Amino acid sequence: MEKYLFMFLGVILGVAISLYIYGEKRERYAKRIKSDREYFSTKRLDEALDKAVKRMQLEMKALGRKLTEEEKNEIIFGFLRESNESNQ
């Protein structure tokens, strides 16, 4: 009986360690995204990408399928051009 108790405690310890490592990796990934966004993104770019994502979601709902790479690129670069033209 004692043998099973140690096995059970070992399993619980393994799960706890796995969850801790997963949480740490996720937190580190979130920090990296935040720092990359601060370094490489601008307000205009963020707004254009947000509009593009909303447009892509509407297109996917209307078409009932995923968009192709060409369709996605067309939408994204269209909003980037529009953002660039409006600020000049």
C-alpha positions in Angstrom: 0.0 0.0 0.0 2.9 2.4 0.8 4.4 1.7 -2.6 1.2 3.1 -4.3 1.2 6.2 -2.0 4.7 7.1 -3.1 3.8 6.5 -6.8 0.7 8.7 -6.4 2.7 11.5 -4.7 5.3 11.2 -7.5 2.6 11.6 -10.1 1.2 14.7 -8.3 4.7 16.2 -8.0 5.3 15.6 -11.8 2.1 17.2 -12.8 2.8 20.2 -10.5 6.2 20.7 -12.0 4.9 20.4 -15.5 2.2 23.0 -14.8 4.8 25.4 -13.2 7.1 25.1 -16.3 4.2 25.6 -18.7 3.2 28.7 -16.8 6.7 30.1 -16.8 7.1 29.5 -20.5 3.8 31.1 -21.2 4.7 34.2 -19.1 8.1 34.5 -20.8 6.4 34.3 -24.2 3.9 37.0 -23.3 6.7 39.3 -22.1 8.6 38.8 -25.3 5.5 39.6 -27.4 5.0 42.8 -25.4 8.6 43.9 -25.7 8.7 43.1 -29.4 5.5 45.1 -29.9 7.0 48.1 -28.1 10.2 48.0 -30.2 8.8 47.2 -33.7 5.2 48.4 -33.7 3.5 51.8 -34.2 0.1 53.0 -33.5 -0.7 53.2 -37.2 0.5 49.7 -37.8 -1.6 48.4 -34.8 -4.7 50.1 -36.1 -4.3 48.9 -39.6 -3.7 45.3 -38.5 -6.7 45.4 -36.1 -8.9 46.6 -39.0 -7.4 43.9 -41.3 -8.2 41.2 -38.7 -11.8 42.4 -38.4 -12.2 42.5 -42.2 -10.7 39.0 -42.5 -13.1 37.6 -39.9 -16.0 39.2 -41.8 -14.8 37.7 -45.1 -14.4 34.3 -43.6 -17.9 34.3 -42.1 -19.3 35.5 -45.4 -17.4 32.9 -47.5 -17.7 30.1 -45.0 -14.1 29.1 -45.4 -10.6 30.1 -44.5 -9.0 32.8 -46.6 -6.1 32.0 -48.9 -2.7 33.6 -48.4 -3.3 35.9 -51.4 -6.6 37.1 -50.0 -5.1 37.7 -46.6 -2.2 39.7 -48.1 -4.5 41.7 -50.2 -6.5 42.8 -47.2 -3.5 43.5 -44.9 -1.6 45.5 -47.5 -4.7 47.3 -48.5 -5.2 48.6 -45.0 -1.5 49.5 -44.7 -1.7 51.5 -48.0 -4.8 53.2 -46.8 -3.2 54.0 -43.5 -0.1 55.4 -45.3 -2.2 57.5 -47.7 -4.3 59.0 -45.0 -1.3 60.2 -43.1 0.5 61.8 -46.0 
